[in-house]
Amino acid sequence: MRRQVTVWARRWGVPVLVVLLLGQMAVAMVTAALRQTPTIDEPVYVGTAAVYLYEHSLRFNPEHPPLGKLVIAAGVAVADPRLEPGFDGDQTELGRRLLYESGNDPWRVMFWARLPVIVLTLAFGLVVFAFARELAGRAGALVALALYCLSPDVIAHGSLATLDVPAAGFVLTSAWLLWRARSRPRPCVPLAGGAFGAALATKMSVLPALPVLVLVAAVSVWCAGSRRTTRAVAGAAVFALTACAAVWVAYLAVDPRLRWGPPQHIPTVGGLRGLAVRLLPLPEPFRDGVRLQFGLENRPWQGFLFGRLYTGSLWYYLPAALLVKTPLGALALWAAGAVTVTVLRPLRPAVPYLLAAPAVLLAAPAVLLAAAMYGSRDFGTRYAVFLPMFLAVAAGCVVLVRWRWTPLVTGALVAFVAVSSLRTYPFYLPYSNEAFGGPEQTRYRLHDSGVDWGQDLGRLADRLDERYRGERIWLVYKGAGVPAYYGIDARDPRRAPADAVHGVLVVSDSAAAKATGRLAELIAGSRRIDQVGHSITLYRR
């Protein structure tokens, strides 16, 4: 009997654990998708996806390529919302019209729009598992998958109809396929190029990783046994060509005739950046989208970090935000994994695929993190959501360290991550680790998608109905939802005399973080009495 149990455990133990880990992640993401109202960016993507479906037009949201929105469109097609043809407002108005002004049920539309991203996020978990298994065996793969499935950032953004997790997951898939190309270059290099092309067709922010992965593709072919420069160059060319082809396919899938007339002013980009954009062998809408992104980078955005409100960006914002938003056990395992991959000789070939090589060759996550740190929008860790994916794979390699206490310490740290992640359920967007006070304290450290992205308007409506029915409500909401749709009857306190603002003052934490002048005075003269979802605060005046 004991032998039968041992045989069963060896055969089915790992698959069962994989299903359990992915299952809990699926429950967390589906719960979030069902309970959260639209975040700031989602209505734009969902409205654009509907236009892709019904009109095959590229005129909305040109600053992002279409593939991620085509993924969202798969769910929108099931919801089948009504949308008047030829809508001529801007993309923000388009999202509002689709969700709140066309007779559609926004809860239903948003759930179905989010569901394909949830499925894709789960699939990327299998990539994490497969990548780590090739490096560190089944035990390492389970550690990596656990860190991925329990990551609050991945759960939070993987449950939204946005582009960050799909783009990051496709980059990870490309790196994994390039690693496999070291033994099977013929099928894996084109597949890796297609995967990176999918990332590039989802978010333009991954573009800095293209030359890096082209070099990695050449290294993979070189290491496959040929040791010939011509074959390495050919492999790099195949990777680059398939990546570019994937971008073209994404645009042609929306409009086979590729009709394009810029719907808004396209900034002029000069110098070397302008020349690089003009030389890109990609569709004109993509090149114009890159120009729009450069224009967005030139705006004077406001940031908020550890109580400091500032204009511009801080180079250390993302590292600091990651320290707040990553479970402490995961931080420890990330660091240990990075050291392990660098120090252990059998794992050193994986360094350019996961981390940063000591020579001139850099790995994709290192380059993408540097690009994100250089950017001007300090809006949360979603711009670095690829790190929990890549570093989970590296962390799985810790099991290869031949120390007596390695299994026990690794298991304890994974358990610590699990407890920290499960404790924040179902409020994953405002998560912060125990060193920074947990989710209820995040509003003092970060703003925007790091804590309050407009996701709790529905919960606010329920709270007001339960506890504050009949009271005068004053609301400063930062988000894309329409309060009146959810039954919230409120006025903006900034548009009324200060002595008239009495009752319950409700302020989104992102708005409170950036409050100055009138709003800051109103908050200072009020008493905090309640909170909703760790993202909206209620005050008594």
C-alpha positions in Angstrom: 0.0 0.0 0.0 2.8 2.4 0.9 4.5 1.6 -2.3 1.3 2.3 -4.3 1.0 5.7 -2.6 4.6 6.5 -3.4 4.1 5.6 -7.1 0.9 7.6 -7.2 2.6 10.6 -5.6 5.5 10.5 -8.1 3.2 10.2 -11.1 0.4 12.6 -10.1 1.8 14.7 -7.3 3.3 17.4 -9.5 0.2 17.7 -11.8 -2.1 18.0 -8.8 0.0 20.7 -7.3 0.1 22.6 -10.6 -3.7 22.4 -10.9 -4.1 23.6 -7.3 -1.8 26.5 -7.8 -3.3 27.6 -11.0 -6.8 26.9 -9.6 -6.3 29.3 -6.6 -4.9 31.9 -9.0 -8.0 31.5 -11.3 -10.3 31.9 -8.3 -8.5 35.0 -7.2 -8.6 36.6 -10.6 -12.2 35.6 -11.4 -13.3 37.0 -8.1 -11.6 40.3 -8.8 -13.0 40.4 -12.3 -16.5 39.9 -11.0 -16.3 42.4 -8.1 -14.3 45.3 -9.5 -15.7 48.2 -11.5 -13.8 49.4 -14.6 -10.3 50.8 -13.9 -9.1 53.9 -15.6 -7.6 52.3 -18.7 -10.0 49.4 -19.3 -13.0 51.2 -20.9 -10.7 52.6 -23.6 -9.4 49.1 -24.4 -12.8 47.5 -24.3 -14.4 50.2 -26.4 -11.5 49.9 -28.9 -11.9 46.1 -29.0 -15.6 46.6 -29.8 -14.7 48.9 -32.7 -12.2 46.3 -34.0 -15.0 43.7 -34.0 -17.8 45.7 -35.5 -16.0 48.2 -37.7 -12.5 46.8 -38.4 -11.1 50.3 -37.8 -7.8 51.3 -36.2 -8.8 54.9 -35.4 -9.1 54.5 -31.6 -6.2 54.0 -29.1 -3.4 54.2 -31.7 -0.8 54.6 -29.0 -1.0 50.9 -28.4 -0.8 48.1 -31.0 -3.9 46.0 -31.5 -3.1 42.4 -30.4 -3.9 42.9 -26.7 -7.2 44.5 -27.6 -7.9 41.7 -30.0 -7.5 39.3 -27.1 -10.0 41.4 -25.1 -12.2 41.4 -28.2 -12.6 37.6 -27.9 -14.5 38.2 -24.6 -16.3 41.3 -25.9 -17.6 39.2 -28.8 -19.3 36.8 -26.3 -20.8 39.7 -24.4 -22.0 41.2 -27.7 -22.6 44.8 -26.5 -24.5 47.3 -28.5 -22.5 50.2 -30.0 -23.6 52.8 -32.4 -21.6 52.7 -35.7 -19.4 55.6 -36.6 -19.0 57.0 -33.1 -16.9 60.2 -33.5 -16.0 61.1 -29.9 -12.5 60.5 -28.4 -11.5 57.1 -26.9 -12.4 58.0 -23.4 -15.9 59.0 -24.5 -16.1 55.7 -26.5 -15.5 53.6 -23.4 -18.1 55.5 -21.4 -20.6 55.3 -24.3 -20.2 51.5 -24.6 -20.4 50.7 -20.9 -22.9 53.3 -19.6 -24.8 55.0 -22.4 -25.8 52.3 -24.9 -28.0 50.1 -22.7 -25.3 47.5 -22.0 -24.7 45.8 -18.6 -21.1 47.1 -17.7 -20.7 44.2 -15.2 -21.3 41.6 -17.9 -19.3 43.4 -20.5 -16.3 43.9 -18.3 -16.3 40.3 -17.0 -16.2 38.8 -20.5 -13.6 41.4 -21.6 -11.4 40.4 -18.7 -11.8 36.7 -19.1 -9.4 36.2 -22.1 -6.7 38.0 -20.2 -7.3 35.8 -17.2 -6.9 32.7 -19.4 -3.8 34.1 -21.0 -2.3 34.8 -17.5 -2.9 31.2 -16.4 -1.2 30.0 -19.6 1.8 32.1 -18.9 2.0 30.3 -15.5 2.6 27.1 -17.5 5.5 28.9 -19.3 7.0 29.8 -16.0 6.7 26.2 -14.9 8.2 24.8 -18.1 11.1 27.3 -18.1 12.0 26.6 -14.5 11.7 22.8 -14.9 14.2 22.8 -17.7 16.6 24.7 -15.4 15.9 23.3 -12.0 13.7 20.2 -12.3 10.2 19.6 -10.9 10.9 21.0 -7.5 12.3 24.2 -8.9 9.4 24.4 -11.3 6.9 24.2 -8.5 8.6 26.9 -6.5 8.6 29.2 -9.6 5.0 28.5 -10.3 4.0 29.1 -6.7 5.7 32.5 -6.7 4.0 33.4 -10.0 0.5 32.2 -9.0 0.7 34.0 -5.6 2.1 37.3 -6.9 -0.3 40.0 -6.0 0.8 42.2 -8.9 0.3 39.4 -11.4 -3.1 38.5 -10.0 -4.2 42.1 -9.8 -3.3 43.0 -13.4 -3.9 39.6 -14.9 -7.6 40.0 -13.9 -8.0 43.2 -15.8 -8.7 43.9 -19.5 -5.4 45.7 -19.9 -2.2 45.1 -21.8 0.6 44.8 -19.2 0.4 41.1 -18.3 -0.1 39.9 -21.9 2.9 41.9 -23.1 5.1 40.7 -20.3 4.0 37.1 -20.7 4.8 37.1 -24.4 8.3 38.4 -23.7 8.8 35.6 -21.1 7.6 33.1 -23.7 10.0 34.4 -26.2 12.9 34.1 -23.7 11.9 30.5 -22.9 11.8 29.5 -26.5 15.2 31.1 -27.2 16.5 29.0 -24.3 15.1 25.9 -25.9 16.6 27.0 -29.2 20.0 26.1 -27.8 19.1 22.5 -28.5 16.4 22.8 -31.2 17.0 26.1 -33.1 15.0 25.2 -36.2 11.5 25.2 -34.7 12.2 27.4 -31.6 13.8 30.5 -33.1 10.8 31.3 -35.4 8.4 30.6 -32.5 10.4 32.8 -30.2 10.3 35.6 -32.8 6.6 35.2 -33.1 6.2 35.3 -29.3 8.2 38.5 -29.1 6.3 39.9 -32.1 3.1 39.2 -30.1 4.5 41.2 -27.2 5.5 44.1 -29.6 2.0 43.9 -31.1 0.6 44.4 -27.6 2.7 47.2 -26.1 5.3 49.4 -27.7 7.2 49.6 -24.4 8.8 46.2 -25.1 10.5 47.6 -28.2 13.9 48.3 -26.3 14.2 44.5 -25.8 14.1 43.7 -29.5 17.9 44.2 -30.3 18.7 42.4 -27.1 16.7 39.3 -28.0 18.0 39.4 -31.5 21.5 39.0 -30.0 20.3 36.3 -27.7 18.8 34.5 -30.7 22.2 34.5 -32.4 23.8 33.2 -29.2 21.2 30.4 -29.0 21.9 29.3 -32.6 25.6 29.5 -32.1 25.3 27.3 -29.0 23.1 24.8 -30.8 26.2 23.1 -32.1 27.0 24.8 -35.4 29.4 27.3 -34.0 29.2 29.2 -37.3 28.8 32.9 -37.5 26.7 32.7 -40.6 24.1 30.5 -39.0 24.0 32.6 -35.9 23.4 35.7 -38.0 20.7 33.8 -40.0 19.0 32.8 -36.7 19.0 36.4 -35.5 17.5 37.5 -38.8 14.8 34.8 -38.6 13.9 36.0 -35.1 13.7 39.7 -36.2 11.7 38.9 -39.3 9.1 36.7 -37.6 8.7 39.3 -34.8 8.0 42.0 -37.4 5.7 39.7 -39.3 3.7 39.1 -36.2 3.1 42.9 -35.7 2.0 43.2 -39.4 -0.4 40.3 -38.9 -2.0 41.9 -35.8 -2.7 45.1 -37.7 -4.0 43.3 -40.7 -6.3 41.2 -38.5 -8.1 44.4 -37.6 -8.2 45.9 -41.0 -6.9 43.8 -44.0 -6.8 47.0 -46.1 -4.8 48.8 -43.3 -6.6 52.0 -43.8 -5.0 54.7 -41.6 -5.7 58.3 -41.1 -4.4 59.6 -37.8 -7.4 60.5 -35.6 -5.4 63.1 -33.6 -2.3 65.2 -33.9 0.8 63.1 -34.1 3.9 64.7 -32.4 6.9 65.3 -34.5 9.9 63.3 -33.3 13.3 64.5 -34.4 16.9 63.5 -34.0 18.0 59.9 -33.7 14.7 58.9 -32.2 12.8 60.2 -35.1 15.2 58.5 -37.6 14.8 55.2 -35.7 11.1 55.4 -35.9 11.1 56.1 -39.6 13.3 53.1 -40.2 11.2 50.6 -38.3 9.9 48.0 -40.8 6.5 48.1 -39.2 3.1 49.5 -40.3 2.6 53.2 -40.3 0.0 53.1 -37.5 2.6 51.4 -35.3 5.2 54.1 -36.1 2.7 56.8 -35.4 1.8 55.1 -32.1 5.5 55.2 -31.2 5.5 59.0 -31.9 2.4 59.3 -29.6 4.2 57.5 -26.9 7.1 59.9 -27.2 4.6 62.7 -26.9 3.1 61.2 -23.7 6.6 60.8 -22.2 7.2 64.6 -22.7 4.2 65.5 -20.6 4.7 66.8 -17.0 3.1 63.9 -15.2 2.6 64.0 -11.4 4.0 61.2 -9.2 3.5 60.2 -5.6 6.0 58.1 -3.5 6.1 57.7 0.3 4.0 60.8 0.9 5.9 63.0 -1.6 3.9 64.6 -4.4 6.2 65.6 -7.3 6.1 66.5 -11.0 8.2 64.5 -13.4 9.7 61.1 -12.6 12.2 59.6 -10.1 14.7 57.1 -11.4 14.3 55.0 -8.2 10.5 55.0 -8.3 10.0 51.5 -9.7 12.6 49.8 -7.4 11.0 51.5 -4.4 7.5 50.6 -5.5 8.5 47.0 -6.1 9.9 46.8 -2.5 6.4 47.9 -1.3 4.3 45.7 -3.6 6.3 42.4 -3.5 5.8 39.8 -0.8 8.9 39.7 1.5 9.4 36.0 0.9 9.4 36.6 -2.8 12.0 39.4 -2.5 14.2 37.0 -0.6 13.8 34.2 -3.1 14.3 36.6 -6.1 17.6 37.7 -4.7 18.7 34.1 -3.9 17.6 33.0 -7.3 19.6 35.7 -9.1 22.7 34.8 -7.1 22.2 31.1 -7.7 21.8 31.5 -11.5 24.9 33.7 -11.6 27.1 31.5 -9.3 26.3 27.9 -10.2 28.3 27.0 -13.3 25.6 24.8 -14.9 23.1 27.7 -14.8 25.4 30.4 -16.0 24.3 30.0 -19.7 20.8 31.0 -18.5 21.9 34.4 -17.2 21.3 36.3 -20.5 17.8 34.8 -20.7 16.7 35.7 -17.2 18.9 38.4 -15.7 21.9 40.5 -16.9 25.1 39.0 -18.3 28.3 40.4 -16.8 29.5 41.4 -20.3 27.9 43.7 -22.8 25.0 41.4 -23.4 21.9 42.2 -21.4 18.8 40.2 -20.7 15.4 41.4 -21.8 14.0 42.0 -18.2 17.1 44.2 -17.3 16.7 46.3 -20.4 12.9 46.6 -20.0 13.3 47.6 -16.3 15.9 50.3 -17.3 13.5 51.6 -20.0 10.6 51.7 -17.5 12.8 53.5 -14.9 13.7 56.1 -17.5 10.1 56.7 -18.4 8.2 59.7 -17.1 5.1 58.0 -15.8 5.4 56.8 -12.2 2.0 55.1 -12.1 2.7 51.8 -10.4 4.5 48.5 -10.7 2.4 47.4 -13.7 5.2 48.8 -15.9 7.5 46.2 -14.4 5.1 43.2 -14.1 7.5 41.2 -16.2 9.9 41.0 -13.1 7.6 38.7 -11.0 7.6 36.3 -14.1 11.3 36.2 -14.9 12.5 36.3 -11.3 10.0 33.5 -10.3 11.9 31.3 -12.8 15.3 32.4 -11.3 14.0 31.8 -7.8 13.1 28.2 -8.7 16.8 27.5 -9.2 17.4 28.0 -5.5 16.5 24.3 -5.0 19.8 23.4 -6.8 21.8 24.8 -3.9 23.2 21.8 -2.1 22.8 23.1 1.5 21.2 21.1 4.2 18.6 23.7 5.0 17.8 24.8 1.5 14.5 22.8 1.1 13.2 23.9 4.5 14.1 27.6 4.1 12.7 27.6 0.5 9.5 26.0 1.6 9.1 28.4 4.5 9.6 31.4 2.3 7.0 30.1 -0.2 4.6 29.6 2.6 5.2 33.2 3.8 4.4 34.4 0.3 1.2 32.3 0.3 0.0 33.7 3.6 0.8 37.3 2.6 -1.0 36.9 -0.8 -4.0 35.1 0.6 -4.5 37.7 3.4 -5.0 40.5 0.9 -7.7 38.6 -1.0 -9.7 40.0 -2.8 -7.9 43.4 -2.7 -4.9 42.7 -4.8 -4.4 46.1 -6.5 -3.7 47.9 -3.2 -1.4 45.2 -1.8 1.7 46.1 0.1 3.8 43.7 2.1 4.0 43.5 5.9 7.1 45.7 6.1 5.1 48.6 4.8 1.9 48.0 6.8 -0.1 45.9 4.4 -2.9 47.0 2.0 -4.5 49.4 4.5 -1.3 51.5 4.5 -0.5 51.5 0.7 -2.3 54.8 0.2 0.5 56.5 2.2 3.2 55.1 -0.1 1.8 55.0 -3.7 -1.1 56.1 -5.8 -2.8 55.3 -9.2 -2.6 51.6 -10.2 -0.5 50.9 -7.1 -3.5 51.3 -4.8 -6.5 53.1 -6.4 -7.3 52.8 -10.1 -11.0 53.4 -9.7 -11.8 49.7 -9.1 -14.0 50.0 -6.0 -16.9 52.2 -7.2 -19.4 49.3 -7.0 -18.2 48.4 -3.5 -18.6 52.1 -2.5 -22.2 52.0 -3.7 -22.9 49.0 -1.5 -21.2 50.6 1.5 -23.1 53.8 1.2 -26.4 51.9 0.9 -25.6 49.8 4.0 -24.2 52.4 6.4 -24.9 55.9 5.2 -28.3 55.8 3.5 -30.1 59.1 3.6 -26.9 61.1 4.4 -25.5 63.9 2.2 -22.6 62.4 0.1 -19.8 64.5 -1.3 -17.6 62.6 -3.8 -14.2 63.0 -5.4 -13.7 59.9 -7.5 -10.7 59.2 -9.6 -11.7 56.5 -12.1 -13.5 55.6 -15.3 -16.8 54.5 -13.7 -20.0 56.6 -13.6 -21.1 56.9 -10.0 -24.8 57.6 -10.9 -25.0 54.3 -12.7 -24.3 52.5 -9.4 -26.8 54.5 -7.5 -24.4 57.0 -5.9 -26.1 60.4 -5.5 -23.2 62.7 -4.7 -21.9 66.2 -5.4 -18.4 67.4 -6.0 -17.3 69.3 -2.8 -14.8 71.3 -4.8 -17.7 73.1 -6.5 -19.5 74.1 -3.4 -18.7 76.7 -0.7 -16.6 75.1 2.1 -19.2 75.9 4.8 -21.8 73.9 2.7 -19.8 70.7 2.7 -21.3 68.7 5.5 -22.0 65.0 5.8 -19.9 62.2 4.3 -16.9 63.2 2.2 -15.7 60.3 0.0 -12.3 60.6 -1.7 -10.4 58.2 -3.9 -7.0 57.6 -2.4 -5.3 58.6 -5.6 -7.1 61.9 -5.5 -6.2 62.3 -1.8 -2.5 61.6 -2.5 -2.4 64.4 -5.0 -4.7 66.8 -3.1 -3.8 70.4 -3.0 -5.6 73.6 -2.3 -9.4 73.2 -1.7 -9.5 69.4 -1.5 -6.5 69.3 0.9 -8.3 71.8 3.2 -11.5 69.8 3.1 -9.7 66.6 4.0 -7.7 68.3 6.8 -11.0 69.6 8.3 -12.6 66.1 8.3 -12.5 63.0 10.4 -11.7 59.6 8.8 -14.5 57.2 9.5 -14.3 54.3 7.0 -12.6 52.9 4.0 -13.7 50.8 1.0 -11.4 48.2 -0.7 -8.3 50.0 0.7 -8.7 52.4 -2.2 -11.4 54.9 -1.2 -11.6 56.7 2.2 -14.7 58.1 3.8 -14.6 61.2 6.1 -17.1 62.9 8.3 -17.6 66.6 8.1 
